[in-house]
Amino acid sequence: MKISEGPLDLPIEALVGAIITSDDGTEIGAVADIRVDITNHEFILVLDTGDGLRWSDLKDYMITFQGP
């Protein structure tokens, strides 16, 4: 995943409200919640659309953090 400019040492809660954009430039949605799949050792980003994205699947996606 490509990370937009800004500090990189952030708590995981900083992802809430961030906009996820696919590798083709399509805005997927905003992060509404973050879950942990303990069995598979994976973070799941729950979007405002209700969809869930596995952190490991977002390698070529972009994340844009929103201001406070």
C-alpha positions as CSV (number, residue, x, y, z in Angstrom):
1,M,0.0,0.0,0.0
2,K,1.3,3.5,-0.8
3,I,1.0,5.9,2.1
4,S,0.2,9.6,1.4
5,E,2.7,12.1,2.7
6,G,2.6,12.7,6.4
7,P,3.8,11.1,9.6
8,L,4.3,7.4,9.5
9,D,4.4,6.7,13.2
10,L,0.6,6.7,13.8
11,P,-1.7,4.7,16.0
12,I,-4.0,2.4,14.1
13,E,-7.0,4.5,15.0
14,A,-5.5,7.2,12.7
15,L,-6.8,5.0,9.8
16,V,-10.4,5.7,10.7
17,G,-11.7,8.3,8.2
18,A,-8.9,7.7,5.8
19,I,-9.9,7.3,2.1
20,I,-8.8,4.1,0.3
21,T,-8.2,4.4,-3.4
22,S,-7.5,1.3,-5.7
23,D,-4.5,1.0,-7.9
24,D,-6.6,2.2,-10.9
25,G,-7.5,5.4,-9.1
26,T,-11.1,4.4,-8.1
27,E,-12.1,5.6,-4.6
28,I,-13.2,2.6,-2.7
29,G,-14.5,4.3,0.5
30,A,-13.5,5.7,3.9
31,V,-12.3,3.5,6.7
32,A,-15.1,3.3,9.3
33,D,-13.6,0.6,11.6
34,I,-10.6,-1.6,12.0
35,R,-11.0,-5.3,13.0
36,V,-8.4,-8.0,13.7
37,D,-8.6,-11.5,12.3
38,I,-6.7,-13.3,15.1
39,T,-6.8,-16.6,13.4
40,N,-5.1,-15.3,10.2
41,H,-3.0,-12.5,11.9
42,E,-4.6,-9.9,9.7
43,F,-6.1,-6.4,10.0
44,I,-9.4,-5.9,8.3
45,L,-10.4,-2.3,7.3
46,V,-14.2,-1.9,7.4
47,L,-15.3,0.8,5.0
48,D,-18.2,3.1,5.2
49,T,-19.8,1.0,2.4
50,G,-19.9,-2.0,4.7
51,D,-17.2,-3.8,2.8
52,G,-14.1,-5.2,4.5
53,L,-10.6,-5.1,3.0
54,R,-7.7,-7.2,4.2
55,W,-4.6,-5.2,4.9
56,S,-2.5,-7.7,2.9
57,D,-4.6,-7.1,-0.2
58,L,-4.0,-3.4,-0.3
59,K,-0.3,-3.5,-1.5
60,D,-0.9,-1.3,-4.5
61,Y,-3.7,0.8,-3.1
62,M,-3.4,4.4,-1.8
63,I,-4.5,5.7,1.6
64,T,-5.2,9.3,2.2
65,F,-5.4,10.4,5.8
66,Q,-8.0,13.0,6.7
67,G,-7.3,15.9,9.0
68,P,-8.5,15.9,12.7
